[in-house]
Amino acid sequence: MLKYLQLTVAILIVFFLTQTIHAAPLLNLSLDFTRELTENNKTEQISGTLHYDVQTARVVVEIDKPIKQIMLVKDKILEEVILSKTYKCGNI
């Protein structure tokens, strides 16, 4: 009886370990950031969110402070995006 219990526990442990090893694929990634820039004894703080969509391989930078704006990264160059409706990360 003890052998069957040990075998059952071993099988359950292996099952749970294999389930945790297989991770779900990454669909999108968002990163909040803050940048502090000091120049000529003036300090400017910039904060926002960086969004990366894996399927379209698109990077969007959403700035919240000091001025609210959205920029798109194309060929390593930031381009400002003007939107007339509410921005959502999934609809980039």
C-alpha positions in Angstrom: 0.0 0.0 0.0 2.9 2.4 0.8 4.5 1.7 -2.6 1.3 2.7 -4.4 1.1 5.9 -2.4 4.7 6.8 -3.1 4.1 6.1 -6.8 1.0 8.2 -6.9 2.8 11.1 -5.1 5.7 10.8 -7.5 3.4 10.9 -10.6 1.5 14.0 -9.2 4.8 15.8 -8.5 6.0 15.1 -12.1 2.7 16.2 -13.5 2.7 19.5 -11.7 6.3 20.2 -12.5 5.8 19.7 -16.2 2.8 22.0 -16.1 4.8 24.8 -14.5 7.7 24.4 -17.0 5.5 24.9 -20.0 4.7 28.6 -19.9 2.2 30.5 -22.1 3.6 32.4 -25.0 4.1 36.2 -24.5 1.5 38.2 -26.4 2.3 41.7 -25.2 4.4 43.5 -22.7 3.9 46.8 -20.9 6.5 48.6 -18.8 6.0 51.7 -16.7 9.0 54.0 -16.6 10.2 57.3 -15.1 13.1 59.3 -16.5 14.7 62.2 -14.7 16.7 64.7 -16.8 18.8 67.5 -15.1 20.1 70.2 -17.4 21.1 73.8 -16.6 20.1 73.3 -12.9 16.6 72.4 -14.0 15.2 68.9 -13.4 12.5 67.5 -15.7 10.7 64.2 -14.9 9.2 62.2 -17.7 6.9 59.2 -16.9 4.9 56.9 -19.0 4.3 53.4 -20.3 6.1 51.4 -23.0 3.9 48.9 -24.8 5.3 46.0 -27.0 2.9 43.9 -29.1 4.5 40.6 -30.1 2.2 39.8 -33.0 2.8 43.0 -34.9 6.3 43.6 -33.4 5.2 47.2 -32.6 6.5 49.4 -29.9 4.4 52.3 -28.6 5.5 54.8 -26.0 2.7 56.5 -24.0 3.9 59.6 -22.1 1.8 60.7 -19.2 3.9 63.5 -17.7 4.8 66.3 -18.4 2.7 66.3 -21.6 0.3 63.5 -22.5 1.4 62.1 -25.9 1.7 58.8 -27.7 4.7 57.9 -29.9 5.3 54.9 -32.2 8.7 53.5 -32.8 9.5 52.9 -36.5 13.0 51.9 -37.6 14.5 53.1 -34.3 12.9 56.5 -34.7 10.1 57.9 -32.4 7.1 59.3 -34.4 4.3 61.2 -32.6 0.8 59.7 -33.1 -2.3 61.9 -33.1 -5.4 60.0 -32.1 -8.9 61.3 -32.2 -10.3 58.5 -29.9 -9.3 56.8 -26.7 -6.1 54.8 -27.0 -6.0 51.2 -25.9 -3.0 49.0 -25.9 -4.7 46.1 -27.7 -5.8 48.3 -30.6 -2.4 49.7 -31.5 
